[in-house]
Amino acid sequence: ILLSSVSMWISVILFLVINGFATAYFNIDNGFVYYGYTISNTIMGYVIIIPVLCMNAQKLTGSHTLKNILAGYFSLLSCLFSALMISFLSGMTLLKPNKLPMGEIILSLFGYFMFGAALTAVCYCINLCINKKLIAALIAIFAVCLFIFSGFFSDSILITPVDFSYFLNPFINGILSIPSLLYYSSYIIFFIFLTICILKIKTNVKKSKEKVKMELIAVFRA
């Protein structure tokens, strides 16, 4: 289902194009050795890439069991990771790896992936819990914009907790930040848990409505 999804291929192609141009400009043309330059200038691409990637979450997940929900989420992450590695390796083939700070580059890539993984959990939750694709896509785009651009309003206490870009900075600078790792992981766990809870509530409500309907039919027949 994932490989036959048009939205998945569109998101992967967008990722490769955006990151490919950024890598060509910063790392190849201008000779920057740090991949953080590329990452810091491509995170805005997630505004479109992640919502599009998650558009077919309903078909991907199937039945709303914990196993299927997790399987669907990790399938989306595998696409994101594959696109990231293709983009990175294709850029590195044009450079000289022995002259690059590979440790810092790997950490920046890891942070970039965790950033995308957390956003994927958010959009995955939205698309599973809202049946209408267009509405879900618009809400997902708004949510991603909030998480990415909230740094512009960092003086507000209410906005700071969703400042994803701020917690990406240590990774971009080649620092393994445990607080940043816990920050993104907590969002992933929270939104997966929230997805399970909302879907369970929706299933119970649906069953209750069907039960009431059957009881009404039985009363009218009597």
Buried (B, 14 or more C-beta within 10 A) or exposed (E): EBEEBEBBBBBBEBBBEBBBBBBBBBBEEEEBBBBBBBBBBBBBBBBBBBBBBBBBBBEBBEEBEEEEBBEBBEBBBEBBBEBBEBBBEBBBEEBEEEEBBEEBBBBBBBBBBBBBBBBBBBBBBBBBBBEEBEEBBBBBBEBBBBBBBBBEEEEEEEBEEBBBBBBBBBBBBBBEBEEBBEBBBEBBEBBBEBBBEBBEEBEEEEEEEEEEEEEEEEEEEE
